[in-house]
Amino acid sequence: MQRNRALVHPDRVRELFAEQRDELRRMGERHLAQVAVLRARIAALEGEIEEVRAQHADLRAAVLARTKAEVEVQKLRRLQAIGRAKLAARDPQAPLN
């Protein structure tokens, strides 16, 4: 019995290697196409993120302005109540409590 006997003909081995090379090339091309699609999607999402950030900044500024206005209204109402209390006629004989 021969120990170094070839199990597969060398031409068949070359053919299999060529098929595998072609398959790897096709896989690489598909991979590059997928990467390009994903990069385009990432760029689109980054644009959307920037829009959302700008909207968030606008809303935050609006909320801050509203909060400041509410505080100012509370201060004015307090001053108004103090002014009314000062103008109100008080009976000097009535107890304070």
N, CA and C atoms as a LAMMPS dump frame, in Angstrom:
ITEM: TIMESTEP
0
ITEM: NUMBER OF ATOMS
291
ITEM: BOX BOUNDS ff ff ff
-5.0000000000000000e+02 5.0000000000000000e+02
-5.0000000000000000e+02 5.0000000000000000e+02
-5.0000000000000000e+02 5.0000000000000000e+02
ITEM: ATOMS id mol type element x y z
1 1 1 N 0.834 -1.177 0
2 1 2 C 0 0 0
3 1 3 C 0.88 1.243 0
4 2 1 N 0.503 2.202 -0.83
5 2 2 C 1.3 3.416 -0.972
6 2 3 C 0.841 4.449 0.058
7 3 1 N 1.78 5.017 0.819
8 3 2 C 1.442 5.949 1.886
9 3 3 C 1.218 7.375 1.379
10 4 1 N 1.901 7.828 0.395
11 4 2 C 1.812 9.215 -0.077
12 4 3 C 0.872 9.357 -1.267
13 5 1 N -0.117 8.552 -1.315
14 5 2 C -1.06 8.576 -2.413
15 5 3 C -1.951 9.821 -2.316
16 6 1 N -2.143 10.528 -3.411
17 6 2 C -2.975 11.736 -3.441
18 6 3 C -4.436 11.329 -3.35
19 7 1 N -5.174 11.958 -2.437
20 7 2 C -6.591 11.665 -2.277
21 7 3 C -7.434 12.433 -3.288
22 8 1 N -6.94 13.614 -3.685
23 8 2 C -7.656 14.459 -4.631
24 8 3 C -6.661 14.869 -5.699
25 9 1 N -7.109 14.857 -6.922
26 9 2 C -6.242 15.219 -8.039
27 9 3 C -5.85 16.695 -7.915
28 10 1 N -4.621 17.046 -8.213
29 10 2 C -4.158 18.431 -8.088
30 10 3 C -4.992 19.426 -8.898
31 11 1 N -5.499 19 -10.053
32 11 2 C -6.341 19.907 -10.842
33 11 3 C -7.638 20.231 -10.099
34 12 1 N -8.175 19.231 -9.425
35 12 2 C -9.403 19.449 -8.632
36 12 3 C -9.12 20.395 -7.47
37 13 1 N -7.94 20.276 -6.844
38 13 2 C -7.555 21.162 -5.744
39 13 3 C -7.472 22.594 -6.256
40 14 1 N -6.825 22.791 -7.41
41 14 2 C -6.725 24.138 -7.992
42 14 3 C -8.113 24.706 -8.297
43 15 1 N -8.979 23.856 -8.805
44 15 2 C -10.341 24.281 -9.123
45 15 3 C -11.091 24.703 -7.856
46 16 1 N -10.94 23.944 -6.783
47 16 2 C -11.591 24.281 -5.514
48 16 3 C -11.04 25.589 -4.956
49 17 1 N -9.712 25.754 -5.05
50 17 2 C -9.121 27.009 -4.575
51 17 3 C -9.633 28.196 -5.391
52 18 1 N -9.757 28.039 -6.68
53 18 2 C -10.265 29.115 -7.538
54 18 3 C -11.709 29.449 -7.165
55 19 1 N -12.51 28.432 -6.901
56 19 2 C -13.89 28.67 -6.489
57 19 3 C -13.944 29.423 -5.166
58 20 1 N -13.094 29.017 -4.257
59 20 2 C -13.067 29.672 -2.951
60 20 3 C -12.599 31.13 -3.071
61 21 1 N -11.6 31.365 -3.926
62 21 2 C -11.139 32.73 -4.16
63 21 3 C -12.266 33.593 -4.726
64 22 1 N -12.994 33.047 -5.685
65 22 2 C -14.107 33.777 -6.28
66 22 3 C -15.193 34.059 -5.241
67 23 1 N -15.489 33.061 -4.434
68 23 2 C -16.494 33.249 -3.383
69 23 3 C -16.043 34.32 -2.387
70 24 1 N -14.774 34.301 -1.994
71 24 2 C -14.26 35.322 -1.074
72 24 3 C -14.326 36.71 -1.711
73 25 1 N -14.039 36.81 -2.997
74 25 2 C -14.116 38.087 -3.686
75 25 3 C -15.56 38.595 -3.686
76 26 1 N -16.513 37.707 -3.982
77 26 2 C -17.926 38.097 -3.969
78 26 3 C -18.37 38.512 -2.562
79 27 1 N -17.922 37.765 -1.576
80 27 2 C -18.253 38.123 -0.191
81 27 3 C -17.678 39.492 0.16
82 28 1 N -16.451 39.755 -0.267
83 28 2 C -15.829 41.056 -0.01
84 28 3 C -16.602 42.187 -0.668
85 29 1 N -17.062 41.968 -1.889
86 29 2 C -17.848 42.982 -2.587
87 29 3 C -19.179 43.234 -1.884
88 30 1 N -19.834 42.149 -1.444
89 30 2 C -21.09 42.314 -0.706
90 30 3 C -20.852 43.069 0.602
91 31 1 N -19.759 42.719 1.255
92 31 2 C -19.415 43.382 2.514
93 31 3 C -19.198 44.879 2.284
94 32 1 N -18.449 45.231 1.25
95 32 2 C -18.201 46.648 0.96
96 32 3 C -19.499 47.38 0.633
97 33 1 N -20.397 46.718 -0.078
98 33 2 C -21.689 47.338 -0.393
99 33 3 C -22.497 47.565 0.889
100 34 1 N -22.487 46.574 1.781
101 34 2 C -23.211 46.719 3.045
102 34 3 C -22.608 47.832 3.891
103 35 1 N -21.29 47.912 3.911
104 35 2 C -20.617 48.969 4.674
105 35 3 C -21.013 50.332 4.118
106 36 1 N -21.062 50.466 2.805
107 36 2 C -21.447 51.746 2.202
108 36 3 C -22.875 52.12 2.586
109 37 1 N -23.778 51.138 2.56
110 37 2 C -25.173 51.403 2.944
111 37 3 C -25.235 51.83 4.411
112 38 1 N -24.51 51.128 5.266
113 38 2 C -24.531 51.453 6.695
114 38 3 C -23.916 52.824 6.964
115 39 1 N -22.864 53.157 6.248
116 39 2 C -22.251 54.484 6.439
117 39 3 C -23.218 55.584 6.005
118 40 1 N -23.94 55.357 4.917
119 40 2 C -24.926 56.34 4.477
120 40 3 C -26.025 56.489 5.529
121 41 1 N -26.46 55.373 6.103
122 41 2 C -27.494 55.414 7.146
123 41 3 C -26.979 56.144 8.384
124 42 1 N -25.73 55.901 8.742
125 42 2 C -25.142 56.587 9.899
126 42 3 C -25.103 58.089 9.646
127 43 1 N -24.711 58.485 8.445
128 43 2 C -24.664 59.913 8.115
129 43 3 C -26.056 60.53 8.218
130 44 1 N -27.067 59.816 7.737
131 44 2 C -28.438 60.322 7.827
132 44 3 C -28.872 60.445 9.283
133 45 1 N -28.538 59.448 10.085
134 45 2 C -28.913 59.485 11.5
135 45 3 C -28.184 60.598 12.235
136 46 1 N -26.936 60.846 11.879
137 46 2 C -26.203 61.948 12.506
138 46 3 C -26.878 63.28 12.179
139 47 1 N -27.367 63.403 10.949
140 47 2 C -28.106 64.613 10.597
141 47 3 C -29.372 64.76 11.414
142 48 1 N -30.083 63.663 11.59
143 48 2 C -31.299 63.689 12.4
144 48 3 C -30.982 64.038 13.853
145 49 1 N -29.883 63.519 14.343
146 49 2 C -29.479 63.815 15.725
147 49 3 C -29.216 65.306 15.88
148 50 1 N -28.553 65.901 14.909
149 50 2 C -28.284 67.338 14.979
150 50 3 C -29.592 68.133 14.975
151 51 1 N -30.559 67.704 14.164
152 51 2 C -31.862 68.378 14.148
153 51 3 C -32.544 68.269 15.51
154 52 1 N -32.502 67.085 16.094
155 52 2 C -33.127 66.874 17.406
156 52 3 C -32.428 67.717 18.465
157 53 1 N -31.112 67.797 18.386
158 53 2 C -30.374 68.634 19.352
159 53 3 C -30.771 70.098 19.223
160 54 1 N -30.909 70.573 17.983
161 54 2 C -31.312 71.962 17.778
162 54 3 C -32.72 72.193 18.326
163 55 1 N -33.632 71.26 18.071
164 55 2 C -34.988 71.376 18.597
165 55 3 C -34.984 71.353 20.126
166 56 1 N -34.152 70.506 20.682
167 56 2 C -34.052 70.418 22.145
168 56 3 C -33.555 71.742 22.716
169 57 1 N -32.556 72.335 22.074
170 57 2 C -32.042 73.615 22.552
171 57 3 C -33.124 74.697 22.478
172 58 1 N -33.9 74.702 21.393
173 58 2 C -34.99 75.674 21.268
174 58 3 C -36.031 75.476 22.362
175 59 1 N -36.412 74.207 22.585
176 59 2 C -37.413 73.927 23.623
177 59 3 C -36.887 74.283 25.011
178 60 1 N -35.635 74.001 25.233
179 60 2 C -35.05 74.312 26.536
180 60 3 C -35.051 75.817 26.776
181 61 1 N -34.716 76.584 25.726
182 61 2 C -34.736 78.039 25.853
183 61 3 C -36.156 78.542 26.111
184 62 1 N -37.14 77.954 25.446
185 62 2 C -38.529 78.358 25.65
186 62 3 C -38.994 78.049 27.074
187 63 1 N -38.629 76.893 27.564
188 63 2 C -39.017 76.511 28.932
189 63 3 C -38.347 77.43 29.943
190 64 1 N -37.097 77.752 29.727
191 64 2 C -36.386 78.655 30.639
192 64 3 C -37.038 80.035 30.634
193 65 1 N -37.387 80.53 29.448
194 65 2 C -38.041 81.843 29.36
195 65 3 C -39.393 81.814 30.071
196 66 1 N -40.156 80.724 29.872
197 66 2 C -41.456 80.617 30.534
198 66 3 C -41.292 80.581 32.058
199 67 1 N -40.299 79.839 32.535
200 67 2 C -40.066 79.737 33.977
201 67 3 C -39.698 81.1 34.553
202 68 1 N -38.839 81.822 33.851
203 68 2 C -38.461 83.16 34.327
204 68 3 C -39.672 84.08 34.354
205 69 1 N -40.526 83.98 33.34
206 69 2 C -41.728 84.815 33.292
207 69 3 C -42.668 84.467 34.444
208 70 1 N -42.813 83.183 34.753
209 70 2 C -43.675 82.778 35.864
210 70 3 C -43.15 83.31 37.191
211 71 1 N -41.836 83.274 37.376
212 71 2 C -41.235 83.806 38.605
213 71 3 C -41.49 85.303 38.691
214 72 1 N -41.341 86.004 37.57
215 72 2 C -41.583 87.449 37.55
216 72 3 C -43.039 87.764 37.884
217 73 1 N -43.974 86.973 37.349
218 73 2 C -45.396 87.175 37.653
219 73 3 C -45.649 86.954 39.14
220 74 1 N -45.034 85.939 39.721
221 74 2 C -45.211 85.696 41.166
222 74 3 C -44.683 86.875 41.978
223 75 1 N -43.554 87.427 41.585
224 75 2 C -42.996 88.588 42.298
225 75 3 C -43.935 89.779 42.188
226 76 1 N -44.465 90.018 40.991
227 76 2 C -45.377 91.15 40.805
228 76 3 C -46.663 90.971 41.598
229 77 1 N -47.184 89.744 41.645
230 77 2 C -48.397 89.491 42.435
231 77 3 C -48.144 89.708 43.922
232 78 1 N -46.964 89.315 44.358
233 78 2 C -46.608 89.522 45.771
234 78 3 C -46.55 91.014 46.082
235 79 1 N -45.89 91.767 45.193
236 79 2 C -45.812 93.216 45.4
237 79 3 C -47.201 93.858 45.35
238 80 1 N -48.043 93.352 44.466
239 80 2 C -49.409 93.869 44.373
240 80 3 C -50.163 93.612 45.679
241 81 1 N -50.007 92.406 46.229
242 81 2 C -50.686 92.081 47.489
243 81 3 C -50.167 92.954 48.62
244 82 1 N -48.88 93.213 48.628
245 82 2 C -48.312 94.083 49.669
246 82 3 C -48.871 95.495 49.521
247 83 1 N -48.946 95.986 48.277
248 83 2 C -49.487 97.329 48.047
249 83 3 C -50.944 97.431 48.468
250 84 1 N -51.729 96.433 48.155
251 84 2 C -53.143 96.437 48.567
252 84 3 C -53.267 96.412 50.078
253 85 1 N -52.402 95.636 50.729
254 85 2 C -52.46 95.554 52.192
255 85 3 C -52.103 96.9 52.813
256 86 1 N -51.162 97.619 52.212
257 86 2 C -50.773 98.924 52.753
258 86 3 C -51.9 99.949 52.564
259 87 1 N -52.642 99.838 51.474
260 87 2 C -53.708 100.8 51.196
261 87 3 C -55 100.489 51.935
262 88 1 N -55.14 99.285 52.389
263 88 2 C -56.38 98.893 53.058
264 88 3 C -56.533 99.663 54.363
265 89 1 N -57.741 100.105 54.59
266 89 2 C -58.024 100.83 55.848
267 89 3 C -58.088 99.822 56.989
268 90 1 N -57.403 100.175 58.041
269 90 2 C -57.349 99.254 59.166
270 90 3 C -57.905 99.943 60.39
271 91 1 N -58.659 99.165 61.129
272 91 2 C -59.221 99.68 62.388
273 91 3 C -58.138 99.579 63.45
274 92 1 N -57.679 100.732 63.969
275 92 2 C -56.607 100.677 64.974
276 92 3 C -57.031 99.971 66.263
277 93 1 N -58.325 99.876 66.522
278 93 2 C -58.789 99.198 67.745
279 93 3 C -58.844 97.689 67.59
280 94 1 N -58.826 97.204 66.347
281 94 2 C -58.931 95.74 66.116
282 94 3 C -57.593 95.096 66.406
283 95 1 N -57.633 93.887 66.986
284 95 2 C -56.366 93.185 67.254
285 95 3 C -55.699 92.763 65.94
286 96 1 N -54.382 92.658 65.965
287 96 2 C -53.633 92.281 64.751
288 96 3 C -53.827 90.826 64.388
289 97 1 N -54.078 89.997 65.381
290 97 2 C -54.252 88.554 65.092
291 97 3 C -55.662 88.172 65.05
